Amino acid sequence: MQKLINSFKAAFSGLKNTLIKETSFKIMLLIAVLVVVAMFYFQTSRLEKVALLLIIFSVLTLELINSVIERILDFLHPLPNEKIKIIKDLMAAIVLVASFGAAIIGLIIFL
């Protein structure tokens, strides 16, 4: 049981660190909150709610993965490096594509 408790403590510590240091995550979280508010303000079906929540958590998860990879790369290679930059740009592109997809799905549901 203590191992499980320690796992949750570590996870919440990571989330707290993310909320303090990751501006992009905070912006996405704010947008997510606005979408959830809109989801309950406008009439949406149960399936639409599930789709919106799935998209929200997918984008937030991808942003967390992006942050982790960026930190690992910064730790392994703190000096500027073109190959590292390309990897970071690709990770950012993954989040951007997911965000565009989420925005399109949100527009389809709300409009």
C-alpha positions in Angstrom: 0.0 0.0 0.0 2.9 2.4 0.8 4.3 1.8 -2.6 1.0 2.9 -4.2 0.9 6.0 -2.0 4.4 6.9 -3.0 3.5 6.5 -6.6 0.6 8.9 -6.3 2.8 11.3 -4.4 5.4 11.2 -7.2 2.7 11.7 -9.8 1.2 14.7 -8.0 4.6 16.2 -7.5 5.2 15.9 -11.2 1.9 17.5 -12.0 2.6 20.3 -9.5 6.0 20.9 -11.2 4.4 20.9 -14.6 1.8 23.5 -13.4 4.6 25.7 -12.0 7.1 25.5 -14.9 5.3 24.6 -18.1 3.6 27.7 -19.6 2.3 25.7 -22.6 0.6 23.2 -20.4 -1.0 25.9 -18.3 -2.5 27.5 -21.5 -3.8 24.2 -22.7 -5.3 23.5 -19.3 -7.1 26.9 -19.4 -8.5 26.1 -22.8 -9.5 22.7 -21.6 -11.4 24.2 -18.7 -13.2 26.6 -21.1 -14.2 23.7 -23.3 -15.5 21.7 -20.3 -17.6 24.8 -19.2 -18.9 25.2 -22.8 -19.6 21.4 -22.9 -22.0 21.8 -20.0 -23.4 25.2 -21.0 -24.3 24.1 -24.5 -26.4 21.0 -25.0 -24.0 18.2 -25.9 -24.8 14.5 -26.0 -23.0 12.0 -23.8 -21.0 10.8 -26.8 -20.0 14.4 -27.6 -18.9 14.9 -24.0 -16.8 11.7 -24.2 -15.2 12.8 -27.5 -14.3 16.2 -26.0 -12.9 14.8 -22.8 -10.9 12.2 -24.8 -9.4 14.9 -27.0 -8.7 17.2 -24.0 -6.8 14.4 -22.1 -5.0 13.3 -25.3 -3.7 16.8 -26.0 -2.7 17.4 -22.3 -0.9 14.0 -22.3 1.0 14.7 -25.5 2.1 18.1 -24.0 3.4 16.3 -20.9 5.3 13.8 -23.1 6.7 16.7 -25.1 7.9 18.4 -21.9 9.5 15.2 -20.6 11.4 14.7 -23.8 12.5 18.3 -23.9 13.8 18.1 -20.3 15.6 14.8 -21.1 17.3 16.3 -24.1 18.3 19.5 -22.2 19.8 17.3 -19.5 21.7 15.1 -22.0 22.8 17.9 -24.2 22.6 21.4 -22.5 24.4 23.2 -25.3 22.5 24.2 -28.5 22.5 21.5 -31.1 20.7 21.3 -34.5 19.8 17.7 -34.1 18.3 18.3 -30.7 16.4 21.3 -32.1 14.9 19.1 -34.8 13.7 16.5 -32.3 12.1 19.3 -30.1 10.5 20.8 -33.2 9.0 17.5 -34.2 7.6 17.0 -30.7 6.1 20.4 -30.8 4.6 19.6 -34.2 3.0 16.4 -32.7 1.2 18.6 -30.1 0.3 21.2 -32.7 -1.3 18.6 -34.9 -3.3 17.1 -32.0 -4.4 20.6 -31.0 -5.6 21.4 -34.5 -7.5 18.2 -34.5 -9.0 19.0 -31.1 -10.0 22.4 -32.3 -11.7 21.0 -35.4 -13.6 18.4 -33.4 -14.6 21.1 -30.9 -15.9 23.3 -33.8 -17.8 20.4 -35.3 -19.5 19.6 -32.0 -20.2 23.2 -30.9 -21.2 24.6 -34.3 
